[in-house]
Amino acid sequence: MIRRRDRTPASPPRGPAAGEVVRAPQLRPAAVLLLAWLGLAPGCINVLAMGAKVFLGDPKVPAPFRERTGIDLEQGDRTMALVVDAPYSISQEFDTLVVDLQDELLRRLKRRGVPVARVDEVGQALDAAGMDFNPAAIARQLDVDVIVHVKIEQLTDVENGNPSLFHGQAQGMVRGYEVRGRKGRPNRQVVEIYEEGFTTIYPPSHPVAADQVTHRVFMQGFVRQLADDIGRQFYDVYTRDLF
């Protein structure tokens, strides 16, 4: 039997009435159960991140520097001068550490469109200041907008002093300065606008036996991880890059 179509006109969509609370869309029960299962599964952090992307996509983690200062370095309209240094004892024990870390950081910044001052120009500005970090002296010498100082305060490469177990640990501080006023003008000044510590452990889970990898290769991985941890303060990263 053929049913007659109901010709009663459908009611138009009704918007929220005055004072009515509009509720956010709710996850379906299946989605809730899936997220709960993901949270209990082995390796739940990585699995949960993948599961979240099914519903939320792959969001970005905003750069702390931009969130605190309002300066978006990735827009490409602010030039940065980068200075990396470490105590004499660390520089002596790891003689290429400062240069290697600076190169890795500059590579990451350039890849994300952040204009950076040339290394030799920053070095000349430091020479003029007696090799001590002096943001005002750098601002007098260079036409930059932001000066970033990465200070490594502690760094070890072995587990509890055991040379047969490689385990990198580093701590330090990142400070950012904004240069205000045009170069050569008497009102040009430098203002500290950012400060944030960093801690890197490499590998994050357990030490590596020295007979499994050379010290040079281990230090290359350690420096890359250190550069990643510091660099993320200045540019956005996708959540997938955090795991």
LUMROVO-189383 format. One record per residue: residue in one letter; x, y, z of N, C-alpha, C in turn. Coordinates in Angstrom, 1 decimal. Atoms other than C-alpha are relative to their C-alpha. Layout:
residues N
   r     n.c1     n.c2     n.c3    ca.c1    ca.c2    ca.c3     c.c1     c.c2     c.c3
   a        X        Y        Z        X        Y        Z        X        Y        Z
...
This chain:
residues 243
   r     n.c1     n.c2     n.c3    ca.c1    ca.c2    ca.c3     c.c1     c.c2     c.c3
   m      0.9     -1.2      0.0      0.0      0.0      0.0      0.9      1.2      0.0
   i     -0.7     -1.2      0.2      1.3      3.4     -1.0     -0.5      1.0      1.1
   r      0.4     -1.0     -1.0      1.3      5.9      1.9      0.0      1.4     -0.6
   r      0.1     -1.4      0.5      0.3      9.5      1.2      1.0      0.8      0.7
   r     -1.0     -0.9     -0.6      3.0     12.0      1.7     -0.6      1.1      0.8
   d      0.5     -1.1     -0.9      2.4     14.4      4.6      0.4      1.3     -0.6
   r     -0.2     -1.3      0.7      2.0     17.8      2.9      0.0      1.1      1.0
   t     -0.1     -1.1     -1.0      2.1     19.7      6.2      1.3      0.7     -0.1
   p     -1.3     -0.7      0.2      4.7     22.4      5.7      0.9     -0.2      1.3
   a     -0.9      0.1     -1.2      7.8     21.9      7.9      0.2      1.3      0.6
   s     -0.3     -1.3     -0.8      8.5     24.4     10.6      1.4      0.5     -0.3
   p     -1.4     -0.5      0.3     11.4     26.7      9.8      0.9     -0.2      1.2
   p     -1.0      0.1     -1.1     14.6     26.3     11.8     -0.2      1.1      1.1
   r      0.2     -1.0     -1.1     14.2     28.0     15.2      1.4      0.4      0.6
   g     -1.2     -0.5     -0.6     17.1     30.1     16.5     -0.2      0.0      1.5
   p      0.2      0.0     -1.4     17.8     30.3     20.2     -0.8      1.2      0.5
   a      0.8     -1.1     -0.6     15.4     32.3     22.2      0.8      0.8      0.9
   a     -0.8     -0.9     -0.9     16.5     35.2     24.3      0.2     -0.7      1.4
   g     -0.3      0.6     -1.3     18.2     33.9     27.5      0.2     -1.5     -0.1
   e     -0.2      1.4      0.1     18.4     30.4     26.1      1.4     -0.4     -0.1
   v     -1.4      0.5      0.0     21.7     28.5     26.7      0.2     -0.8     -1.3
   v     -0.3      0.8      1.1     23.2     27.3     23.5      1.1     -1.0      0.3
   r     -1.0      1.0     -0.4     25.0     24.0     24.0      0.9     -0.4     -1.1
   a     -1.0      0.4      1.0     28.2     23.0     22.3     -0.4     -1.4     -0.6
   p      0.3      1.4      0.5     27.9     19.9     20.0      0.7     -1.0      0.9
   q     -0.5      1.1     -0.8     28.4     16.7     21.9      0.5     -1.1     -0.8
   l     -0.5      1.2      0.7     30.5     13.7     20.9     -1.1     -1.1      0.1
   r      0.8      1.1      0.0     28.5     10.7     20.0      0.5     -1.0      1.0
   p     -0.5      1.0     -1.0     28.6      7.8     22.5      1.1     -0.8     -0.5
   a     -1.1      0.8      0.5     30.8      5.8     20.2      1.3      0.7      0.0
   a     -1.2     -0.8      0.0     33.3      8.6     20.0      0.5      0.1      1.5
   v     -0.4     -0.1     -1.4     33.3      8.9     23.9      0.6     -1.4      0.4
   l     -0.6      1.3     -0.4     33.9      5.1     24.2      1.4     -0.2     -0.7
   l     -1.3      0.1      0.7     36.7      5.3     21.6      1.1      0.8      0.7
   l     -1.0     -0.8     -0.8     38.5      8.1     23.5      0.3     -0.6      1.3
   a     -0.3      0.6     -1.3     38.1      6.3     26.8      0.9     -1.2     -0.2
   w     -0.9      1.2      0.3     39.6      3.1     25.2      1.4      0.4     -0.3
   l     -1.3     -0.5      0.3     42.4      5.1     23.8      0.8      0.4      1.2
   g     -0.7     -0.4     -1.2     43.2      6.5     27.2      0.5     -1.1      0.8
   l     -0.4      1.2     -0.8     43.5      3.0     28.7      1.0     -0.9     -0.8
   a     -0.8      0.9      0.8     45.4      1.4     25.8      1.5      0.2      0.3
   p     -1.4     -0.1     -0.2     49.2      0.7     26.1      0.5      1.1     -0.9
   g     -0.5     -1.1      0.7     51.2      3.7     24.9     -1.1      1.0     -0.3
   c      1.3     -0.8      0.2     48.1      5.8     25.5      0.3      1.4     -0.4
   i     -0.2     -1.4      0.4     49.8      9.1     25.0      0.0      0.1     -1.6
   n     -0.1      0.0      1.5     50.7      8.4     21.3     -1.3     -0.4     -0.6
   v      1.2      0.5      0.5     47.5      6.5     20.7     -1.1      1.1      0.1
   l      1.0     -1.0     -0.3     45.4      9.2     22.3      0.1      1.2     -1.0
   a     -0.3     -1.1      1.0     47.1     11.9     20.1     -0.5     -0.4     -1.3
   m      0.5      0.4      1.3     46.3      9.9     17.0     -1.6      0.0      0.0
   g      1.4      0.1     -0.1     42.7      9.3     18.2     -0.6      1.4      0.0
   a      0.5     -1.4      0.0     42.2     13.0     18.9      0.0      0.6     -1.4
   k     -0.1     -0.6      1.3     43.3     13.9     15.4     -1.2     -0.5     -0.9
   v      1.2      0.4      0.7     40.3     11.8     14.1     -1.1      1.0      0.1
   f      1.1     -0.9     -0.3     37.9     14.3     15.7      0.4      1.4     -0.1
   l     -0.4     -1.4     -0.1     40.0     17.5     16.0      1.0      0.4     -1.1
   g     -1.0     -0.3      0.9     42.5     17.3     13.2      1.4      0.0      0.7
   d     -1.3      0.0     -0.6     46.2     18.0     14.0      0.3      1.5      0.4
   p     -0.1     -1.4     -0.4     46.2     21.3     16.0      1.4      0.3      0.3
   k     -1.3     -0.6     -0.3     49.2     23.5     16.6      0.1      0.4      1.4
   v     -0.3     -0.6     -1.3     50.8     24.3     19.9      0.6      1.4     -0.2
   p     -0.5     -1.4      0.3     51.3     28.1     19.9      1.4      0.3      0.7
   a     -1.3     -0.4     -0.5     54.8     29.6     20.4     -0.2      0.8      1.3
   p      0.1     -0.8     -1.2     55.2     30.8     24.0      0.5      1.4     -0.1
   f     -0.5     -1.4      0.2     57.2     33.8     22.8     -1.0      0.9     -0.5
   r      1.1     -0.8      0.6     54.3     35.0     20.7     -1.1      0.3      1.0
   e      1.2     -0.2     -1.0     51.7     34.4     23.4      0.3      1.0      1.1
   r     -0.3     -0.9     -1.1     53.6     36.4     26.0      0.4      1.4     -0.5
   t     -0.5     -1.3      0.4     55.0     39.2     23.9     -0.8      0.6     -1.1
   g      0.7     -0.6      1.1     52.6     39.6     21.0      0.8      0.1     -1.3
   i     -0.9     -0.1      1.1     55.5     39.3     18.6      0.0     -1.3     -0.8
   d      0.0      1.3      0.8     55.0     36.7     15.8      1.2      0.0     -0.9
   l     -1.2      0.0      0.8     58.4     36.0     14.5     -0.2     -0.7     -1.3
   e      0.3      0.7      1.3     57.0     33.7     11.8     -0.6      0.8     -1.1
   q      0.5     -0.9      1.1     55.5     36.6     10.0      1.1      0.6     -0.8
   g     -1.2     -0.4      0.8     59.0     37.5      8.9      0.3      1.5     -0.1
   d     -0.3     -1.4      0.0     58.9     41.2      9.7      0.8      0.5      1.2
   r     -0.9     -0.3     -1.2     61.1     41.1     12.8      1.3     -0.8     -0.2
   t     -1.3      0.7      0.1     64.9     40.3     12.5      0.5     -0.3      1.4
   m     -0.5      0.5     -1.2     66.4     38.3     15.3      1.5     -0.1      0.0
   a     -1.4      0.3     -0.2     70.0     38.3     16.6      0.0     -1.1      1.1
   l      0.0      1.2     -0.9     70.7     34.9     18.3      1.4     -0.1      0.6
   v     -1.2      0.3     -0.7     73.4     34.4     20.9     -0.1     -1.2      0.9
   v      0.0      1.2     -0.9     74.2     31.0     22.5      1.3      0.0      0.7
   d     -1.2      0.1     -0.7     76.7     30.6     25.2     -0.2     -1.0      1.2
   a     -0.1      1.0     -1.1     77.7     28.3     28.1      1.2      0.4      0.9
   p     -1.2     -0.2     -0.9     80.0     28.4     31.1      1.3     -0.6     -0.5
   y     -1.3      0.4      0.5     83.7     28.0     30.5      0.2     -1.5      0.1
   s     -0.2      1.4     -0.2     83.7     24.5     32.0     -0.7     -0.9     -1.0
   i      0.8      0.8      1.0     81.0     23.2     29.6      0.6      0.2     -1.3
   s     -0.6     -0.3      1.3     82.6     24.9     26.6      1.3     -0.7     -0.2
   q     -1.2      0.7      0.1     85.9     23.3     27.4     -0.2     -1.5     -0.2
   e      0.2      1.4      0.1     84.5     19.8     27.8     -0.7     -0.4     -1.3
   f      0.7      0.2      1.3     82.2     20.1     24.8      0.3      1.1     -0.9
   d     -0.6     -1.2      0.7     84.2     22.3     22.5     -0.8      0.5     -1.1
   t      0.8     -0.4      1.1     81.8     22.4     19.6     -1.5      0.2      0.4
   l      1.4     -0.1     -0.4     78.5     22.5     21.6     -0.6      1.3     -0.3
   v      0.7     -1.3      0.2     77.8     26.2     21.4     -0.2      0.3     -1.5
   v      0.1     -0.2      1.4     78.5     26.4     17.7     -1.0     -0.9     -0.6
   d      0.9      1.0      0.6     76.6     23.2     16.9     -1.5      0.4      0.4
   l      1.4     -0.3     -0.4     73.5     24.3     18.9     -0.4      1.3     -0.7
   q      0.4     -1.3      0.7     73.5     27.8     17.4     -0.3     -0.3     -1.5
   d      0.3      0.4      1.4     73.7     26.2     13.9     -1.4     -0.7     -0.1
   e      1.2      0.7      0.1     70.8     23.9     14.6     -1.2      0.9      0.3
   l      1.1     -1.0     -0.3     68.6     26.7     16.1     -0.2      0.9     -1.2
   l      0.2     -0.9      1.1     69.3     29.0     13.2     -0.6     -0.7     -1.2
   r      0.6      0.8      1.1     68.4     26.2     10.7     -1.5     -0.1      0.2
   r      1.4      0.2     -0.3     65.1     25.7     12.4     -0.8      1.4     -0.1
   l      0.6     -1.4      0.1     64.3     29.5     12.6     -0.2      0.4     -1.4
   k      0.1     -0.3      1.5     65.1     30.0      8.9     -1.0     -0.8     -0.7
   r      1.0      0.9      0.7     63.0     27.0      7.9     -1.4      0.5      0.2
   r      1.4     -0.5     -0.3     60.0     28.7      9.5     -0.1      1.5     -0.3
   g      0.2     -1.4      0.5     60.6     32.1      7.9      0.4      1.1      0.9
   v     -0.4     -1.0     -0.9     62.2     33.9     10.8      1.3      0.6     -0.5
   p     -1.3     -0.7      0.4     64.8     36.5      9.6      1.0      0.0      1.2
   v     -1.0      0.0     -1.1     68.0     36.1     11.6      1.3      0.8     -0.5
   a     -1.3     -0.7      0.3     71.2     38.2     11.7      1.1     -1.0     -0.3
   r     -1.1      0.8      0.4     74.3     36.8     10.2      0.9     -0.3      1.2
   v     -0.8      0.4     -1.2     76.5     34.9     12.7      1.3      0.8      0.1
   d     -1.3     -0.8     -0.1     79.7     36.8     11.8     -0.3      1.5      0.5
   e      0.3     -1.4     -0.5     77.9     40.2     12.4     -0.3      0.0      1.4
   v      0.3      0.1     -1.5     76.6     39.0     15.8      1.3     -0.2      0.7
   g     -1.4      0.1     -0.7     80.2     37.9     16.6      0.7      1.2      0.1
   q     -0.7     -1.3      0.0     81.6     41.3     15.6     -0.6      0.9      1.1
   a      0.7     -0.9     -1.0     79.0     43.0     17.9      0.5     -0.5      1.4
   l     -0.5      0.5     -1.3     80.1     40.7     20.8      1.4      0.3      0.2
   d     -1.4     -0.4     -0.1     83.7     41.4     20.1      0.1      1.5      0.5
   a      0.0     -1.4     -0.4     83.0     45.1     20.4     -0.4      0.2      1.5
   a      0.4     -0.1     -1.4     81.4     44.4     23.8      0.9     -0.8      0.9
   g     -0.9      0.8     -0.8     84.4     42.4     25.0     -0.4     -1.4      0.2
   m      0.5      1.4      0.1     82.7     39.0     24.2     -0.9     -0.3      1.2
   d      1.1      0.2     -1.0     80.3     39.5     27.2     -1.3      0.3     -0.7
   f      1.3     -0.3      0.5     76.7     39.3     26.3     -0.5      1.3      0.5
   n      0.5     -1.3     -0.3     75.4     42.8     26.1     -1.0      0.4     -1.0
   p      1.0     -0.3      1.1     72.1     43.4     24.3      0.0      1.4     -0.5
   a      0.0     -1.4      0.4     72.5     47.2     24.3      1.1      0.2     -1.1
   a     -1.1     -0.1      1.0     75.9     46.8     22.5     -0.3     -0.6     -1.3
   i      0.4      0.6      1.2     74.4     44.4     20.0     -1.0      0.9     -0.8
   a      0.9     -0.9      0.6     71.6     46.9     19.3      0.7      1.2     -0.6
   r     -0.7     -1.1      0.6     74.1     49.6     18.7      0.7     -0.4     -1.3
   q     -0.7      0.5      1.2     75.9     47.5     16.1     -0.8     -0.5     -1.1
   l      0.8      0.7      1.0     73.1     45.7     14.3     -1.4      0.6     -0.1
   d      1.4     -0.5      0.2     69.8     46.7     12.8     -0.9     -1.2      0.1
   v      0.9      1.2     -0.3     67.7     44.0     14.5     -1.1      0.5      0.9
   d      1.2     -0.3     -0.7     64.3     44.0     16.2     -0.1     -0.8      1.3
   v      0.1      0.9     -1.2     64.7     41.1     18.7      1.4     -0.6      0.2
   i     -1.3      0.6     -0.3     67.8     39.8     20.5     -0.4     -1.2      1.0
   v      0.3      1.2     -0.8     67.6     36.2     22.0      1.3     -0.5      0.5
   h     -1.2      0.6     -0.7     70.1     34.9     24.5     -0.3     -1.3      0.6
   v      0.1      1.3     -0.5     70.3     31.2     25.1      1.2     -0.4      0.8
   k     -1.1      0.2     -1.0     72.3     30.4     28.2     -0.1     -1.5      0.5
   i     -0.1      1.3     -0.6     73.2     26.8     28.9      0.7      0.0      1.3
   e     -0.5     -0.1     -1.3     73.7     26.5     32.6      0.6     -1.3      0.5
   q     -0.5      1.3     -0.4     74.2     22.8     33.2     -0.2     -1.0     -1.2
   l      0.1      1.0      1.1     74.9     19.9     30.8      0.9     -1.2      0.3
   t     -0.7      1.3     -0.1     76.0     16.3     31.2     -0.4     -0.9     -1.1
   d      0.2      0.9      1.1     76.3     13.5     28.7      0.0     -1.5      0.5
   v      0.0      1.3     -0.4     76.5     10.4     30.9     -1.0     -0.2      1.2
   e      0.9      0.3     -1.1     74.3      8.7     33.5      0.7     -0.2      1.3
   n     -0.6      0.1     -1.4     75.4      9.4     37.1      1.5     -0.2     -0.1
   g     -1.4      0.0      0.1     79.0      9.9     36.0      0.6     -1.3     -0.6
   n     -0.4      1.3      0.5     79.1      6.4     34.4      0.3      0.2     -1.5
   p     -0.3     -0.3      1.4     81.0      6.8     31.0     -0.5     -1.1     -0.9
   s      0.5      1.1      0.8     79.6      3.5     29.8     -1.5      0.1     -0.4
   l      1.4     -0.2      0.2     76.0      4.9     29.8     -0.2      1.5     -0.4
   f      0.2     -1.3      0.5     75.2      7.9     27.6     -1.4      0.4      0.3
   h      1.3     -0.5     -0.3     72.3     10.0     28.9      0.1      1.5      0.1
   g     -0.1     -1.4      0.0     72.1     13.7     28.0     -1.0      0.7      0.9
   q      0.9     -0.9     -0.7     70.7     16.3     30.4      0.5      1.4      0.0
   a     -0.4     -1.4      0.2     70.7     20.0     29.9     -1.0      0.9      0.6
   q      0.9     -1.0     -0.5     69.2     23.0     31.7      0.6      1.4     -0.3
   g     -0.4     -1.4      0.3     69.3     26.7     30.9     -1.1      1.0      0.0
   m      1.0     -1.1      0.0     67.5     29.9     30.4      0.0      0.7     -1.4
   v      0.1     -0.8      1.2     66.2     31.8     27.3     -0.6      1.3      0.4
   r      0.5     -1.3     -0.2     65.8     35.5     27.4     -0.1      0.8     -1.3
   g      0.2     -0.8      1.2     64.4     37.8     24.8     -0.1      1.5      0.2
   y     -0.1     -1.5     -0.2     64.9     41.5     24.3     -0.6      0.6     -1.3
   e      0.5     -0.7      1.1     63.0     43.9     22.1      0.8      1.3     -0.2
   v     -0.7     -1.2      0.3     64.9     46.7     20.4     -1.0      1.0     -0.5
   r      1.0     -1.1      0.3     62.9     49.9     20.3      0.7      1.2     -0.5
   g     -0.7     -1.2      0.5     63.8     52.9     18.2      0.9     -0.4     -1.2
   r     -0.8      0.3      1.2     65.7     53.2     15.0      1.5      0.1      0.3
   k     -1.4      0.1     -0.2     69.4     52.4     14.7      0.6      1.3     -0.2
   g     -0.7     -1.3      0.1     71.6     55.4     15.4     -0.7      1.1      0.7
   r      0.8     -1.1     -0.7     68.9     57.4     17.1      0.2      0.0      1.5
   p     -0.3      0.0     -1.4     69.4     58.5     20.7     -1.0     -0.6      0.9
   n      1.0      0.6     -0.8     66.1     57.1     21.8     -0.1     -1.5     -0.2
   r      0.0      1.4      0.2     67.0     53.6     20.8      0.3     -0.7      1.3
   q     -0.1      0.7     -1.2     66.6     51.2     23.7     -0.3     -1.5     -0.1
   v      0.2      1.5      0.0     66.6     47.5     24.6     -0.8     -0.3      1.3
   v      0.8      0.3     -1.1     63.9     46.1     26.8     -0.2     -1.6      0.1
   e      0.2      1.5     -0.1     63.7     42.5     28.2     -1.5     -0.3      0.1
   i      1.4      0.3      0.1     60.4     41.1     27.3     -0.4     -1.5      0.2
   y      0.3      1.5     -0.1     60.7     37.3     27.7      1.1     -0.7      0.8
   e     -0.9      0.8     -0.7     62.2     34.8     30.0     -0.6     -1.4      0.3
   e      0.5      1.4     -0.2     61.8     31.0     30.1      1.1     -1.0      0.1
   g     -1.0      1.0     -0.2     63.8     28.1     31.3     -0.3     -1.2     -1.0
   f      0.1      1.3      0.8     64.4     24.8     29.4      0.7     -1.1      0.7
   t     -0.6      1.2     -0.5     65.2     21.3     30.4     -0.1     -1.1     -1.1
   t      0.0      1.0      1.0     66.2     18.6     27.9      0.6     -1.3      0.6
   i     -0.5      1.3     -0.3     66.7     14.9     28.6      0.0     -0.9     -1.2
   y     -0.1      0.8      1.2     68.0     12.7     25.8      0.9     -1.2      0.2
   p      1.4      0.3      0.4     66.9     10.0     25.3     -0.9      0.2      1.2
   p      0.8     -0.3     -1.2     63.9     10.8     27.5     -0.3     -1.2      0.9
   s      0.4      1.2     -0.8     63.3      7.2     28.7      1.1     -0.7      0.8
   h     -1.0      0.8     -0.6     66.6      5.5     29.4      1.3      0.3     -0.6
   p     -1.3     -0.3      0.6     70.4      5.8     28.9      0.3     -1.0     -1.1
   v     -0.5      0.8      1.1     72.2      4.3     25.9      1.4     -0.5      0.3
   a     -1.3      0.6     -0.3     75.1      1.9     26.3      1.0      0.6     -1.0
   a     -1.0     -0.6      0.9     78.3      3.4     25.0      0.5     -0.9     -1.1
   d     -0.5      0.9      1.1     79.1      0.3     23.0     -1.0     -0.2     -1.1
   q      1.1      0.0      1.0     75.9      0.8     21.0      0.1      1.2     -1.0
   v     -0.1     -1.2      0.8     76.7      4.2     19.6      1.2      0.8      0.4
   t     -1.2     -0.8     -0.3     79.7      6.5     19.3     -0.4      1.3      0.7
   h      0.3     -1.2     -0.8     79.9      9.6     21.5     -0.4      1.1     -1.0
   r      0.3     -1.1      1.0     79.9     11.9     18.4     -1.4     -0.1     -0.5
   v      1.3      0.1      0.5     76.7     10.4     17.0     -1.0      0.3      1.1
   f      0.9     -0.3     -1.1     75.1     10.5     20.5     -0.2      1.5      0.2
   m      0.0     -1.5     -0.2     76.0     14.2     20.9     -0.8      0.7     -1.1
   q      0.7     -0.6      1.1     74.6     15.0     17.5     -1.5     -0.1      0.2
   g      1.4      0.1     -0.3     71.2     13.6     18.5     -0.4      0.8      1.2
   f      0.3     -0.8     -1.2     71.4     15.3     21.9     -0.2      1.5     -0.4
   v      0.0     -1.4      0.4     72.1     18.7     20.3     -1.3      0.3     -0.8
   r      1.2     -0.2      0.8     69.2     18.2     17.8     -1.2      0.1      0.9
   q      1.1     -0.1     -0.9     66.8     17.5     20.6      0.0      1.3      0.8
   l     -0.1     -1.3     -0.7     68.1     20.5     22.6     -0.5      1.1     -0.9
   a      0.5     -1.1      0.9     67.5     22.7     19.6     -1.5     -0.1     -0.3
   d      1.5      0.1      0.2     64.0     21.3     19.1     -0.7      0.6      1.2
   d      0.7     -0.4     -1.2     63.1     22.0     22.7      0.1      1.5      0.2
   i     -0.2     -1.5     -0.1     64.5     25.6     22.6     -0.8      0.7     -1.1
   g      0.6     -0.7      1.2     63.3     26.4     19.1     -1.5      0.1      0.1
   r      1.4      0.0     -0.1     59.7     25.5     20.0     -0.6      1.2      0.8
   q      0.4     -1.2     -0.7     59.6     28.6     22.2     -0.3      1.1     -1.0
   f      0.0     -1.2      0.9     59.7     30.8     19.1     -0.9     -0.3     -1.3
   y      0.9      0.2      1.1     57.4     29.1     16.5     -1.0     -1.1      0.4
   d      1.0      1.0     -0.2     54.3     27.0     16.4      0.4     -1.4     -0.4
   v     -0.3      1.4      0.4     54.5     23.2     16.2     -1.3     -0.8      0.0
   y      1.2      0.9     -0.1     52.0     20.5     15.4      0.2     -1.0      1.1
   t     -0.1      1.0     -1.1     51.1     18.1     18.1      0.7     -1.2     -0.3
   r     -0.7      1.2      0.4     52.5     15.3     16.1      1.5      0.1      0.2
   d     -1.5     -0.2     -0.1     56.0     16.8     16.4      0.4     -0.1      1.5
   l     -0.4      0.1     -1.4     55.8     16.5     20.2      0.2     -1.4      0.5
   f     -0.1      1.4     -0.5     55.8     12.7     20.3      1.0     -0.7     -0.8
